[in-house]
Amino acid sequence: MLDDKKIQELYNPLILGDDLIDKIIEAHKTVLKVGKTSNTEYAITICCETNATKIHTIGNHKSVAYLCEPDKSYIVIHNHPNNTPFSPRDLFSFYSGIHHKSLGVQCHDGTAYIISRGTLNNTAISFDKISEVFDRVRDAPEYINLTLREKREIAIFLIARRQGWVFLKGALI
Ligand SMILES: [Zn+2]
């Protein structure tokens, strides 16, 4: 179920106003709908100060965040047609955008993954380091029985913990 309480929980520790919650719910629904129709990825940027929204086709993940005004905080929500959690590129893009408060992924099976900045400093991390964690978890003998999706979730959890980010998963739609 997609409701205000669930959204507030998943976007923890951000404190969201009612208008922003409405925009986030709408964004999850929109990327799912347009994404399912075209089977491609879309991203919606929401400005936390003005609640203004913009929809973008993702040709290049890195470009999306920078379409926002650079000094305003923002939330980016995009869809994953193949139901995977965040990619290394998603995480690096989130890390690089200092005003990027939350990154949400809406999978086509209804699962949502949300990563949000906590109060800790933005510990430096490279794209190669992120990829290395993904590869290490994928190849680890102790995770041999897990699916690729579960392995990615573990890798994201480890990176989020290192960075002081909050990583949450929920069934949204
Ligand atoms: Zn993505």
Backbone and ligand atoms as CSV (ligand in chain L), in Angstrom:
chain,resi,resn,atom,element,x,y,z
A,1,MET,N,N,0.842,-1.218,0.000
A,1,MET,CA,C,0.000,0.000,0.000
A,1,MET,C,C,0.866,1.252,0.000
A,2,LEU,N,N,0.455,2.181,-0.796
A,2,LEU,CA,C,1.198,3.425,-0.911
A,2,LEU,C,C,0.485,4.492,-0.080
A,3,ASP,N,N,0.984,4.771,1.097
A,3,ASP,CA,C,0.348,5.830,1.889
A,3,ASP,C,C,1.405,6.720,2.543
A,4,ASP,N,N,0.951,7.781,3.167
A,4,ASP,CA,C,1.856,8.789,3.724
A,4,ASP,C,C,2.802,8.195,4.762
A,5,LYS,N,N,2.257,7.316,5.607
A,5,LYS,CA,C,3.040,6.747,6.693
A,5,LYS,C,C,4.177,5.886,6.139
A,6,LYS,N,N,3.824,5.064,5.149
A,6,LYS,CA,C,4.816,4.180,4.523
A,6,LYS,C,C,5.925,4.995,3.847
A,7,ILE,N,N,5.517,6.039,3.139
A,7,ILE,CA,C,6.494,6.887,2.453
A,7,ILE,C,C,7.428,7.549,3.475
A,8,GLN,N,N,6.850,8.059,4.549
A,8,GLN,CA,C,7.675,8.704,5.579
A,8,GLN,C,C,8.666,7.701,6.182
A,9,GLU,N,N,8.215,6.468,6.400
A,9,GLU,CA,C,9.104,5.430,6.939
A,9,GLU,C,C,10.255,5.127,5.977
A,10,LEU,N,N,9.914,4.975,4.711
A,10,LEU,CA,C,10.927,4.583,3.728
A,10,LEU,C,C,11.913,5.704,3.418
A,11,TYR,N,N,11.476,6.940,3.554
A,11,TYR,CA,C,12.362,8.073,3.282
A,11,TYR,C,C,13.051,8.586,4.556
A,12,ASN,N,N,12.995,7.809,5.618
A,12,ASN,CA,C,13.714,8.100,6.839
A,12,ASN,C,C,15.219,8.263,6.529
A,13,PRO,N,N,15.938,9.207,7.121
A,13,PRO,CA,C,15.556,10.123,8.206
A,13,PRO,C,C,15.056,11.489,7.738
A,14,LEU,N,N,14.708,11.650,6.470
A,14,LEU,CA,C,14.179,12.936,6.015
A,14,LEU,C,C,12.816,13.204,6.652
A,15,ILE,N,N,12.586,14.445,7.009
A,15,ILE,CA,C,11.264,14.830,7.521
A,15,ILE,C,C,10.530,15.470,6.351
A,16,LEU,N,N,9.461,14.844,5.954
A,16,LEU,CA,C,8.777,15.283,4.732
A,16,LEU,C,C,7.481,16.015,5.064
A,17,GLY,N,N,7.263,17.131,4.388
A,17,GLY,CA,C,5.983,17.832,4.516
A,17,GLY,C,C,4.918,17.113,3.698
A,18,ASP,N,N,3.656,17.437,3.967
A,18,ASP,CA,C,2.552,16.766,3.255
A,18,ASP,C,C,2.647,16.933,1.738
A,19,ASP,N,N,3.012,18.134,1.299
A,19,ASP,CA,C,3.077,18.387,-0.146
A,19,ASP,C,C,4.171,17.538,-0.798
A,20,LEU,N,N,5.302,17.428,-0.081
A,20,LEU,CA,C,6.414,16.647,-0.622
A,20,LEU,C,C,6.053,15.154,-0.652
A,21,ILE,N,N,5.365,14.695,0.366
A,21,ILE,CA,C,4.915,13.296,0.384
A,21,ILE,C,C,4.009,13.016,-0.817
A,22,ASP,N,N,3.101,13.926,-1.083
A,22,ASP,CA,C,2.207,13.755,-2.241
A,22,ASP,C,C,3.006,13.672,-3.540
A,23,LYS,N,N,4.024,14.525,-3.655
A,23,LYS,CA,C,4.848,14.524,-4.879
A,23,LYS,C,C,5.621,13.211,-5.009
A,24,ILE,N,N,6.085,12.690,-3.891
A,24,ILE,CA,C,6.852,11.434,-3.928
A,24,ILE,C,C,5.944,10.271,-4.335
A,25,ILE,N,N,4.759,10.221,-3.755
A,25,ILE,CA,C,3.813,9.152,-4.109
A,25,ILE,C,C,3.482,9.220,-5.604
A,26,GLU,N,N,3.214,10.430,-6.063
A,26,GLU,CA,C,2.890,10.641,-7.477
A,26,GLU,C,C,4.065,10.212,-8.363
A,27,ALA,N,N,5.290,10.521,-7.928
A,27,ALA,CA,C,6.479,10.179,-8.713
A,27,ALA,C,C,6.646,8.657,-8.822
A,28,HIS,N,N,6.447,7.939,-7.713
A,28,HIS,CA,C,6.553,6.474,-7.769
A,28,HIS,C,C,5.526,5.901,-8.746
A,29,LYS,N,N,4.313,6.428,-8.678
A,29,LYS,CA,C,3.255,5.939,-9.577
A,29,LYS,C,C,3.558,6.272,-11.034
A,30,THR,N,N,4.057,7.478,-11.257
A,30,THR,CA,C,4.305,7.916,-12.636
A,30,THR,C,C,5.431,7.129,-13.295
A,31,VAL,N,N,6.566,6.973,-12.589
A,31,VAL,CA,C,7.685,6.243,-13.238
A,31,VAL,C,C,7.294,4.789,-13.491
A,32,LEU,N,N,6.457,4.241,-12.598
A,32,LEU,CA,C,6.004,2.861,-12.803
A,32,LEU,C,C,5.114,2.773,-14.038
A,33,LYS,N,N,4.200,3.702,-14.151
A,33,LYS,CA,C,3.247,3.684,-15.269
A,33,LYS,C,C,3.950,3.929,-16.609
A,34,VAL,N,N,4.717,4.997,-16.694
A,34,VAL,CA,C,5.376,5.295,-17.973
A,34,VAL,C,C,6.471,4.266,-18.265
A,35,GLY,N,N,7.123,3.784,-17.223
A,35,GLY,CA,C,8.172,2.782,-17.390
A,35,GLY,C,C,7.620,1.468,-17.919
A,36,LYS,N,N,6.457,1.072,-17.395
A,36,LYS,CA,C,5.849,-0.190,-17.842
A,36,LYS,C,C,5.355,-0.078,-19.279
A,37,THR,N,N,4.861,1.064,-19.647
A,37,THR,CA,C,4.356,1.278,-21.003
A,37,THR,C,C,5.491,1.180,-22.018
A,38,SER,N,N,6.624,1.778,-21.690
A,38,SER,CA,C,7.709,1.868,-22.672
A,38,SER,C,C,8.843,0.885,-22.394
A,39,ASN,N,N,8.815,0.262,-21.201
A,39,ASN,CA,C,9.893,-0.639,-20.767
A,39,ASN,C,C,11.265,0.031,-20.742
A,40,THR,N,N,11.282,1.318,-20.455
A,40,THR,CA,C,12.562,2.011,-20.269
A,40,THR,C,C,12.543,2.714,-18.919
A,41,GLU,N,N,13.666,3.287,-18.572
A,41,GLU,CA,C,13.777,3.963,-17.281
A,41,GLU,C,C,13.446,5.448,-17.403
A,42,TYR,N,N,12.712,5.912,-16.414
A,42,TYR,CA,C,12.409,7.336,-16.290
A,42,TYR,C,C,12.843,7.788,-14.906
A,43,ALA,N,N,13.170,9.036,-14.786
A,43,ALA,CA,C,13.496,9.592,-13.465
A,43,ALA,C,C,12.675,10.855,-13.249
A,44,ILE,N,N,12.254,11.054,-12.014
A,44,ILE,CA,C,11.588,12.303,-11.648
A,44,ILE,C,C,12.422,12.968,-10.566
A,45,THR,N,N,12.738,14.217,-10.785
A,45,THR,CA,C,13.438,14.983,-9.750
A,45,THR,C,C,12.407,15.857,-9.038
A,46,ILE,N,N,12.496,15.893,-7.724
A,46,ILE,CA,C,11.603,16.727,-6.920
A,46,ILE,C,C,12.476,17.666,-6.101
A,47,CYS,N,N,12.234,18.945,-6.226
A,47,CYS,CA,C,12.978,19.934,-5.437
A,47,CYS,C,C,12.364,20.002,-4.043
A,48,CYS,N,N,13.175,19.808,-3.011
A,48,CYS,CA,C,12.648,19.783,-1.633
A,48,CYS,C,C,12.187,21.165,-1.170
A,49,GLU,N,N,12.725,22.218,-1.749
A,49,GLU,CA,C,12.326,23.568,-1.312
A,49,GLU,C,C,11.069,24.058,-2.015
A,50,THR,N,N,10.958,23.781,-3.313
A,50,THR,CA,C,9.821,24.338,-4.066
A,50,THR,C,C,8.771,23.277,-4.409
A,51,ASN,N,N,9.099,22.001,-4.182
A,51,ASN,CA,C,8.247,20.865,-4.574
A,51,ASN,C,C,8.055,20.761,-6.087
A,52,ALA,N,N,8.848,21.502,-6.863
A,52,ALA,CA,C,8.741,21.430,-8.322
A,52,ALA,C,C,9.238,20.069,-8.796
A,53,THR,N,N,8.570,19.490,-9.785
A,53,THR,CA,C,8.986,18.180,-10.293
A,53,THR,C,C,9.320,18.271,-11.781
A,54,LYS,N,N,10.222,17.400,-12.194
A,54,LYS,CA,C,10.571,17.285,-13.615
A,54,LYS,C,C,10.723,15.816,-13.939
A,55,ILE,N,N,10.273,15.407,-15.117
A,55,ILE,CA,C,10.465,14.011,-15.541
A,55,ILE,C,C,11.525,13.957,-16.638
A,56,HIS,N,N,12.390,12.949,-16.545
A,56,HIS,CA,C,13.481,12.790,-17.506
A,56,HIS,C,C,13.530,11.341,-17.974
A,57,THR,N,N,13.899,11.144,-19.228
A,57,THR,CA,C,14.218,9.800,-19.694
A,57,THR,C,C,15.659,9.549,-19.297
A,58,ILE,N,N,15.958,8.370,-18.798
A,58,ILE,CA,C,17.342,8.114,-18.407
A,58,ILE,C,C,18.110,7.547,-19.588
A,59,GLY,N,N,18.927,8.405,-20.198
A,59,GLY,CA,C,19.849,7.908,-21.208
A,59,GLY,C,C,21.170,7.736,-20.492
A,60,ASN,N,N,21.382,8.608,-19.568
A,60,ASN,CA,C,22.643,8.648,-18.842
A,60,ASN,C,C,22.316,8.992,-17.391
A,61,HIS,N,N,22.465,8.000,-16.522
A,61,HIS,CA,C,22.127,8.161,-15.106
A,61,HIS,C,C,22.767,9.404,-14.499
A,62,LYS,N,N,24.002,9.646,-14.887
A,62,LYS,CA,C,24.770,10.698,-14.242
A,62,LYS,C,C,24.178,12.078,-14.496
A,63,SER,N,N,23.476,12.206,-15.621
A,63,SER,CA,C,22.990,13.531,-15.985
A,63,SER,C,C,21.773,13.952,-15.177
A,64,VAL,N,N,21.036,12.992,-14.666
A,64,VAL,CA,C,19.730,13.301,-14.072
A,64,VAL,C,C,19.820,14.274,-12.900
A,65,ALA,N,N,20.704,13.969,-11.960
A,65,ALA,CA,C,20.784,14.775,-10.746
A,65,ALA,C,C,21.150,16.217,-11.047
A,66,TYR,N,N,21.918,16.413,-12.082
A,66,TYR,CA,C,22.441,17.751,-12.336
A,66,TYR,C,C,21.464,18.635,-13.096
A,67,LEU,N,N,20.316,18.099,-13.417
A,67,LEU,CA,C,19.297,18.922,-14.056
A,67,LEU,C,C,18.565,19.778,-13.023
A,68,CYS,N,N,18.820,19.499,-11.736
A,68,CYS,CA,C,18.232,20.303,-10.666
A,68,CYS,C,C,19.069,21.572,-10.501
A,69,GLU,N,N,18.490,22.559,-9.842
A,69,GLU,CA,C,19.279,23.746,-9.495
A,69,GLU,C,C,20.325,23.308,-8.476
A,70,PRO,N,N,21.581,23.661,-8.719
A,70,PRO,CA,C,22.677,23.073,-7.938
A,70,PRO,C,C,22.660,23.374,-6.436
A,71,ASP,N,N,22.023,24.483,-6.035
A,71,ASP,CA,C,22.066,24.841,-4.613
A,71,ASP,C,C,20.818,24.413,-3.851
A,72,LYS,N,N,19.900,23.713,-4.525
A,72,LYS,CA,C,18.675,23.289,-3.838
A,72,LYS,C,C,18.708,21.782,-3.585
A,73,SER,N,N,18.152,21.352,-2.463
A,73,SER,CA,C,18.140,19.917,-2.184
A,73,SER,C,C,17.028,19.251,-2.996
A,74,TYR,N,N,17.239,17.999,-3.320
A,74,TYR,CA,C,16.289,17.323,-4.195
A,74,TYR,C,C,16.257,15.827,-3.920
A,75,ILE,N,N,15.177,15.215,-4.408
A,75,ILE,CA,C,14.966,13.770,-4.316
A,75,ILE,C,C,14.813,13.269,-5.751
A,76,VAL,N,N,15.424,12.152,-6.083
A,76,VAL,CA,C,15.278,11.580,-7.428
A,76,VAL,C,C,14.637,10.201,-7.319
A,77,ILE,N,N,13.617,9.967,-8.108
A,77,ILE,CA,C,12.935,8.665,-8.125
A,77,ILE,C,C,12.954,8.131,-9.549
A,78,HIS,N,N,13.400,6.899,-9.714
A,78,HIS,CA,C,13.367,6.307,-11.054
A,78,HIS,C,C,12.949,4.853,-10.973
A,79,ASN,N,N,12.600,4.286,-12.121
A,79,ASN,CA,C,12.105,2.903,-12.166
A,79,ASN,C,C,13.175,1.962,-12.692
A,80,HIS,N,N,13.083,0.705,-12.272
A,80,HIS,CA,C,13.951,-0.360,-12.796
A,80,HIS,C,C,13.062,-1.453,-13.388
A,81,PRO,N,N,12.973,-1.510,-14.706
A,81,PRO,CA,C,12.109,-2.524,-15.338
A,81,PRO,C,C,12.508,-3.959,-14.986
A,82,ASN,N,N,13.799,-4.222,-14.741
A,82,ASN,CA,C,14.250,-5.592,-14.453
A,82,ASN,C,C,14.274,-5.900,-12.953
A,83,ASN,N,N,13.685,-5.014,-12.138
A,83,ASN,CA,C,13.490,-5.254,-10.690
A,83,ASN,C,C,14.779,-5.378,-9.880
A,84,THR,N,N,15.863,-4.835,-10.384
A,84,THR,CA,C,17.108,-4.897,-9.614
A,84,THR,C,C,17.150,-3.723,-8.637
A,85,PRO,N,N,17.865,-3.898,-7.509
A,85,PRO,CA,C,18.081,-2.747,-6.623
A,85,PRO,C,C,19.073,-1.761,-7.273
A,86,PHE,N,N,19.552,-0.787,-6.518
A,86,PHE,CA,C,20.460,0.224,-7.060
A,86,PHE,C,C,21.676,-0.400,-7.747
A,87,SER,N,N,22.095,0.216,-8.844
A,87,SER,CA,C,23.327,-0.198,-9.520
A,87,SER,C,C,24.493,0.594,-8.896
A,88,PRO,N,N,25.742,0.157,-9.140
A,88,PRO,CA,C,26.880,0.945,-8.672
A,88,PRO,C,C,26.815,2.390,-9.183
A,89,ARG,N,N,26.358,2.568,-10.399
A,89,ARG,CA,C,26.267,3.921,-10.959
A,89,ARG,C,C,25.238,4.769,-10.202
A,90,ASP,N,N,24.106,4.141,-9.836
A,90,ASP,CA,C,23.097,4.859,-9.034
A,90,ASP,C,C,23.729,5.369,-7.744
A,91,LEU,N,N,24.468,4.477,-7.070
A,91,LEU,CA,C,25.048,4.843,-5.778
A,91,LEU,C,C,26.098,5.938,-5.935
A,92,PHE,N,N,26.890,5.841,-7.006
A,92,PHE,CA,C,27.924,6.863,-7.196
A,92,PHE,C,C,27.292,8.213,-7.525
A,93,SER,N,N,26.230,8.171,-8.296
A,93,SER,CA,C,25.508,9.394,-8.628
A,93,SER,C,C,24.917,10.032,-7.366
A,94,PHE,N,N,24.389,9.203,-6.474
A,94,PHE,CA,C,23.844,9.697,-5.207
A,94,PHE,C,C,24.960,10.306,-4.355
A,95,TYR,N,N,26.069,9.610,-4.279
A,95,TYR,CA,C,27.216,10.103,-3.507
A,95,TYR,C,C,27.695,11.462,-4.037
A,96,SER,N,N,27.752,11.578,-5.355
A,96,SER,CA,C,28.314,12.786,-5.984
A,96,SER,C,C,27.438,14.023,-5.810
A,97,GLY,N,N,26.158,13.839,-5.689
A,97,GLY,CA,C,25.258,14.992,-5.570
A,97,GLY,C,C,25.062,15.381,-4.119
A,98,ILE,N,N,25.783,16.367,-3.678
A,98,ILE,CA,C,25.786,16.736,-2.262
A,98,ILE,C,C,24.394,17.200,-1.799
A,99,HIS,N,N,23.605,17.764,-2.698
A,99,HIS,CA,C,22.252,18.219,-2.332
A,99,HIS,C,C,21.188,17.155,-2.613
A,100,HIS,N,N,21.652,15.990,-3.013
A,100,HIS,CA,C,20.750,14.888,-3.347
A,100,HIS,C,C,20.367,14.179,-2.039
A,101,LYS,N,N,19.145,14.385,-1.567
A,101,LYS,CA,C,18.767,13.902,-0.236
A,101,LYS,C,C,18.336,12.442,-0.221
A,102,SER,N,N,17.614,12.032,-1.236
A,102,SER,CA,C,17.144,10.640,-1.291
A,102,SER,C,C,17.109,10.173,-2.728
A,103,LEU,N,N,17.378,8.887,-2.888
A,103,LEU,CA,C,17.266,8.269,-4.209
A,103,LEU,C,C,16.305,7.099,-4.060
A,104,GLY,N,N,15.249,7.111,-4.857
A,104,GLY,CA,C,14.259,6.043,-4.787
A,104,GLY,C,C,14.224,5.257,-6.083
A,105,VAL,N,N,14.137,3.933,-5.964
A,105,VAL,CA,C,13.956,3.087,-7.146
A,105,VAL,C,C,12.616,2.376,-7.025
A,106,GLN,N,N,11.817,2.500,-8.052
A,106,GLN,CA,C,10.552,1.788,-8.103
A,106,GLN,C,C,10.705,0.619,-9.084
A,107,CYS,N,N,10.713,-0.609,-8.548
A,107,CYS,CA,C,10.805,-1.782,-9.415
A,107,CYS,C,C,9.421,-2.080,-10.005
A,108,HIS,N,N,9.412,-2.712,-11.160
A,108,HIS,CA,C,8.133,-2.987,-11.820
A,108,HIS,C,C,7.324,-4.058,-11.100
A,109,ASP,N,N,7.948,-4.802,-10.194
A,109,ASP,CA,C,7.195,-5.803,-9.416
A,109,ASP,C,C,6.571,-5.198,-8.152
A,110,GLY,N,N,6.728,-3.884,-7.960
A,110,GLY,CA,C,6.113,-3.221,-6.807
A,110,GLY,C,C,7.068,-2.908,-5.671
A,111,THR,N,N,8.244,-3.521,-5.693
A,111,THR,CA,C,9.230,-3.250,-4.639
A,111,THR,C,C,9.837,-1.863,-4.826
A,112,ALA,N,N,10.051,-1.199,-3.714
A,112,ALA,CA,C,10.757,0.083,-3.772
A,112,ALA,C,C,12.019,0.000,-2.921
A,113,TYR,N,N,13.088,0.596,-3.415
A,113,TYR,CA,C,14.336,0.725,-2.651
A,113,TYR,C,C,14.602,2.218,-2.478
A,114,ILE,N,N,14.909,2.617,-1.253
A,114,ILE,CA,C,15.166,4.026,-0.984
A,114,ILE,C,C,16.481,4.161,-0.227
A,115,ILE,N,N,17.284,5.103,-0.645
A,115,ILE,CA,C,18.500,5.418,0.090
A,115,ILE,C,C,18.459,6.912,0.429
A,116,SER,N,N,18.776,7.233,1.684
A,116,SER,CA,C,18.718,8.638,2.111
A,116,SER,C,C,19.968,8.995,2.899
A,117,ARG,N,N,20.314,10.249,2.847
A,117,ARG,CA,C,21.485,10.709,3.593
A,117,ARG,C,C,21.167,10.831,5.077
A,118,GLY,N,N,22.065,10.340,5.898
A,118,GLY,CA,C,21.931,10.518,7.335
A,118,GLY,C,C,22.634,11.800,7.751
A,119,THR,N,N,23.037,11.863,8.986
A,119,THR,CA,C,23.649,13.093,9.492
A,119,THR,C,C,25.171,13.060,9.418
A,120,LEU,N,N,25.735,11.891,9.070
A,120,LEU,CA,C,27.202,11.795,9.020
A,120,LEU,C,C,27.752,12.529,7.801
A,121,ASN,N,N,29.051,12.780,7.830
A,121,ASN,CA,C,29.707,13.430,6.696
A,121,ASN,C,C,29.659,12.520,5.472
A,122,ASN,N,N,29.820,13.132,4.323
A,122,ASN,CA,C,29.828,12.388,3.069
A,122,ASN,C,C,31.210,11.749,2.875
A,123,THR,N,N,31.424,10.599,3.492
A,123,THR,CA,C,32.698,9.890,3.384
A,123,THR,C,C,33.050,9.666,1.910
A,124,ALA,N,N,34.304,9.927,1.562
A,124,ALA,CA,C,34.712,9.790,0.162
A,124,ALA,C,C,34.633,8.331,-0.289
A,125,ILE,N,N,34.115,8.117,-1.475
A,125,ILE,CA,C,34.069,6.773,-2.068
A,125,ILE,C,C,34.129,6.931,-3.586
A,126,SER,N,N,34.845,6.028,-4.255
A,126,SER,CA,C,34.962,6.107,-5.717
A,126,SER,C,C,33.995,5.124,-6.367
A,127,PHE,N,N,33.773,5.322,-7.656
A,127,PHE,CA,C,32.938,4.382,-8.406
A,127,PHE,C,C,33.579,2.983,-8.387
A,128,ASP,N,N,34.903,2.935,-8.502
A,128,ASP,CA,C,35.607,1.642,-8.491
A,128,ASP,C,C,35.427,0.915,-7.160
A,129,LYS,N,N,35.455,1.663,-6.080
A,129,LYS,CA,C,35.287,1.059,-4.752
A,129,LYS,C,C,33.871,0.472,-4.625
A,130,ILE,N,N,32.891,1.213,-5.103
A,130,ILE,CA,C,31.501,0.728,-5.053
A,130,ILE,C,C,31.384,-0.566,-5.872
A,131,SER,N,N,31.935,-0.550,-7.078
A,131,SER,CA,C,31.877,-1.742,-7.945
A,131,SER,C,C,32.590,-2.929,-7.295
A,132,GLU,N,N,33.681,-2.636,-6.622
A,132,GLU,CA,C,34.465,-3.676,-5.955
A,132,GLU,C,C,33.626,-4.377,-4.863
A,133,VAL,N,N,32.862,-3.591,-4.106
A,133,VAL,CA,C,32.000,-4.189,-3.068
A,133,VAL,C,C,30.933,-5.074,-3.727
A,134,PHE,N,N,30.337,-4.591,-4.800
A,134,PHE,CA,C,29.339,-5.397,-5.519
A,134,PHE,C,C,29.961,-6.726,-5.984
A,135,ASP,N,N,31.148,-6.647,-6.558
A,135,ASP,CA,C,31.814,-7.854,-7.086
A,135,ASP,C,C,32.189,-8.811,-5.959
A,136,ARG,N,N,32.666,-8.253,-4.859
A,136,ARG,CA,C,33.103,-9.083,-3.734
A,136,ARG,C,C,31.916,-9.869,-3.156
A,137,VAL,N,N,30.785,-9.183,-2.987
A,137,VAL,CA,C,29.598,-9.861,-2.439
A,137,VAL,C,C,29.079,-10.905,-3.450
A,138,ARG,N,N,29.095,-10.546,-4.735
A,138,ARG,CA,C,28.615,-11.468,-5.773
A,138,ARG,C,C,29.424,-12.772,-5.776
A,139,ASP,N,N,30.724,-12.664,-5.563
A,139,ASP,CA,C,31.606,-13.830,-5.658
A,139,ASP,C,C,31.880,-14.518,-4.316
A,140,ALA,N,N,31.330,-13.991,-3.222
A,140,ALA,CA,C,31.651,-14.542,-1.893
A,140,ALA,C,C,31.019,-15.930,-1.714
A,141,PRO,N,N,31.844,-16.929,-1.264
A,141,PRO,CA,C,31.317,-18.288,-1.095
A,141,PRO,C,C,30.142,-18.360,-0.119
A,142,GLU,N,N,30.139,-17.494,0.907
A,142,GLU,CA,C,29.060,-17.568,1.902
A,142,GLU,C,C,27.707,-17.117,1.345
A,143,TYR,N,N,27.711,-16.458,0.197
A,143,TYR,CA,C,26.439,-15.987,-0.380
A,143,TYR,C,C,26.041,-16.804,-1.616
A,144,ILE,N,N,26.675,-17.957,-1.794
A,144,ILE,CA,C,26.472,-18.725,-3.035
A,144,ILE,C,C,25.004,-19.091,-3.291
A,145,ASN,N,N,24.233,-19.283,-2.218
A,145,ASN,CA,C,22.830,-19.685,-2.392
A,145,ASN,C,C,21.860,-18.520,-2.577
A,146,LEU,N,N,22.368,-17.324,-2.525
A,146,LEU,CA,C,21.479,-16.162,-2.679
A,146,LEU,C,C,21.291,-15.806,-4.152
A,147,THR,N,N,20.185,-15.131,-4.438
A,147,THR,CA,C,19.962,-14.647,-5.802
A,147,THR,C,C,20.835,-13.417,-6.031
A,148,LEU,N,N,20.987,-13.055,-7.292
A,148,LEU,CA,C,21.788,-11.875,-7.631
A,148,LEU,C,C,21.168,-10.630,-6.986
A,149,ARG,N,N,19.848,-10.618,-6.950
A,149,ARG,CA,C,19.146,-9.471,-6.342
A,149,ARG,C,C,19.475,-9.366,-4.852
A,150,GLU,N,N,19.450,-10.500,-4.157
A,150,GLU,CA,C,19.773,-10.499,-2.721
A,150,GLU,C,C,21.229,-10.089,-2.482
A,151,LYS,N,N,22.101,-10.555,-3.368
A,151,LYS,CA,C,23.519,-10.182,-3.233
A,151,LYS,C,C,23.707,-8.685,-3.409
A,152,ARG,N,N,22.983,-8.127,-4.370
A,152,ARG,CA,C,23.073,-6.672,-4.581
A,152,ARG,C,C,22.556,-5.915,-3.367
A,153,GLU,N,N,21.485,-6.435,-2.760
A,153,GLU,CA,C,20.938,-5.773,-1.569
A,153,GLU,C,C,21.981,-5.745,-0.450
A,154,ILE,N,N,22.714,-6.847,-0.305
A,154,ILE,CA,C,23.761,-6.899,0.722
A,154,ILE,C,C,24.863,-5.882,0.413
A,155,ALA,N,N,25.288,-5.843,-0.852
A,155,ALA,CA,C,26.340,-4.892,-1.249
A,155,ALA,C,C,25.895,-3.458,-0.969
A,156,ILE,N,N,24.655,-3.152,-1.287
A,156,ILE,CA,C,24.141,-1.785,-1.060
A,156,ILE,C,C,24.101,-1.490,0.441
A,157,PHE,N,N,23.647,-2.478,1.212
A,157,PHE,CA,C,23.605,-2.307,2.669
A,157,PHE,C,C,25.002,-1.996,3.218
A,158,LEU,N,N,26.014,-2.724,2.742
A,158,LEU,CA,C,27.388,-2.510,3.224
A,158,LEU,C,C,27.900,-1.115,2.859
A,159,ILE,N,N,27.611,-0.699,1.635
A,159,ILE,CA,C,28.059,0.631,1.199
A,159,ILE,C,C,27.320,1.711,1.984
A,160,ALA,N,N,26.019,1.528,2.160
A,160,ALA,CA,C,25.219,2.518,2.905
A,160,ALA,C,C,25.725,2.654,4.342
A,161,ARG,N,N,26.050,1.537,4.953
A,161,ARG,CA,C,26.540,1.563,6.332
A,161,ARG,C,C,27.864,2.334,6.414
A,162,ARG,N,N,28.724,2.066,5.432
A,162,ARG,CA,C,30.015,2.761,5.372
A,162,ARG,C,C,29.826,4.269,5.221
A,163,GLN,N,N,28.832,4.644,4.413
A,163,GLN,CA,C,28.637,6.063,4.091
A,163,GLN,C,C,27.747,6.808,5.086
A,164,GLY,N,N,27.113,6.075,6.003
A,164,GLY,CA,C,26.179,6.720,6.918
A,164,GLY,C,C,24.843,7.032,6.262
A,165,TRP,N,N,24.496,6.282,5.220
A,165,TRP,CA,C,23.204,6.444,4.541
A,165,TRP,C,C,22.211,5.445,5.135
A,166,VAL,N,N,20.937,5.750,4.977
A,166,VAL,CA,C,19.891,4.811,5.409
A,166,VAL,C,C,19.337,4.132,4.156
A,167,PHE,N,N,19.399,2.812,4.128
A,167,PHE,CA,C,18.915,2.032,2.978
A,167,PHE,C,C,17.710,1.215,3.414
A,168,LEU,N,N,16.575,1.432,2.763
A,168,LEU,CA,C,15.350,0.715,3.140
A,168,LEU,C,C,14.652,0.146,1.900
A,169,LYS,N,N,13.912,-0.916,2.161
A,169,LYS,CA,C,13.208,-1.615,1.082
A,169,LYS,C,C,11.757,-1.798,1.526
A,170,GLY,N,N,10.835,-1.671,0.605
A,170,GLY,CA,C,9.443,-1.894,0.979
A,170,GLY,C,C,8.595,-2.242,-0.236
A,171,ALA,N,N,7.444,-2.820,0.008
A,171,ALA,CA,C,6.487,-3.076,-1.070
A,171,ALA,C,C,5.590,-1.849,-1.149
A,172,LEU,N,N,5.675,-1.149,-2.246
A,172,LEU,CA,C,4.966,0.133,-2.291
A,172,LEU,C,C,3.658,0.088,-3.056
A,173,ILE,N,N,3.659,-0.584,-4.177
A,173,ILE,CA,C,2.473,-0.490,-5.032
A,173,ILE,C,C,1.884,-1.878,-5.286
L,1,ZN,ZN,ZN,18.996,2.923,-11.540
